[in-house]
Amino acid sequence: MRMLVLGAGLQGSACAYDLLQNRGVDAVRLADLHIDHLASFLAPHAGPRLLPTPLDVRDEAAVRALMRECDAVMSALPYYFNFDMARLAVDSGVPFTDLGGNTEIVGQQRSLDAPARAKKISVVPDTGVAPGMVNILAQHGIDQLDDVQSVRIYVGGLPQHPEPPLNYQIVYSIEGVLDYYTTLSWIIRDGRRTQVKALSEVEPVDFPAPVGRLEAFHTAGGLSTMAFRYEGKIPEMEYKTLRYPGHAKAMETIRDLGLLELEPVEVKGHRVVPRDVFIALASPRLTKPTGRDLVALRIVVRGKKKGADKTITYEVIDRYDEQHGISAMMRTTGYSLAITGMMQARGEVEPGVHTPDEGIPAERYMTELKKRGIDVRVR
């Protein structure tokens, strides 16, 4: 198999690394606008199986040319490229998956369902960790019950050794984090789909030591389209982000002061965007080159089976890979993208446009995670 990975950042590099561990993959083409500095963990794979390729994804002819040479496309580009990349993949007749994160764009990608079916290929948006892994596991829990009362999803990327004032370190795009902190979150409450404010309804969530007590609060994007799918069918469904206690209040204060606004303001004769200033100041302080991260995840599905109350809980705690220098967020997100792309290339996903909860076989997916040392504990 020949695989195309778009985007050579953290997640794209992890996706490429994971693909290269599979002997069934003949070559991985890792394409990006700037490809001169590859992640150190890819260095041992330099050679004919790893093909770094300069590419401007705005050049549709060049993108199509690369897509037509591969068996599946995995996109780790910023979310605003996802529709166009999916459209080009369908035009080229090749399966496509991306990290998603923007529910409106997923809705646009659904318009590609008929042409994807006609080409007998699959398109699977939203296949990172959240959305992605959490939706697959939540769907697995839903499928185990006769009647579902609630689905609660908690997930967070965290430093193993938190430092004030935010007890947080950048584990993926800070622009994406701030989008989630400032966008309304879709949930289901009393059977109806509704939106709640990000950073709201903080609650404590306890994990085994040494992780300990975390806090959970609403953020956008994690449910993907599940809130639309299950409106009127499941009474309660929500997604919350996990952080160390105090983070939500600090970020709420920063947001309420206007420091995350996107509208330019006048400052001493210059027009500046408050969020750009915040990112410029915060990024160096939240970037920890030697920091070690972890990903904590819990999904709780409650309902009834054969008339009896039943609760199914899924839990993952994954940590930085010391041997290879790959973060937990890269493992859980980039590897999830790779697993999906491999399934598509093998023809294990039905043709058409499907979100992960609709199209990815959960048992097989969990087996693939376990092969990579990502253990989903189910109780």
Secondary structure, 3 states (H helix, E strand, C coil): CEEEEECCCHHHHHHHHHHHCCCCCCEEEEEECCCCCCCHHHHHHCECCEEEEECCCCCHHHHHHHHCCCCEEEECCCHHHHHHHHHHHHHHCCCEEECCCCHHHHHHHHHHHHHHHHHCCEEECCCEECCEHHHHHHHHHHHHCCEEEEEEEEEEEEECCCCCCCCCCCCCCHHHHHHHHHCCEEEEECCEEEEECCCCCCEEEECCCCCCEEEEEECCCCCCCHHHHCCCCCCEEEEEEEECCCHHHHHHHHHHCCCCCCCCEEECCEEECHHHHHHHHHHHHHCCCCCCEEEEEEEEEEEEECCEEEEEEEEEEEECECCCCECHHHHHHHHHHHHHHHHHHCCCCCCEECCHHHHCCHHHHHHHHHHCCCCCEEC
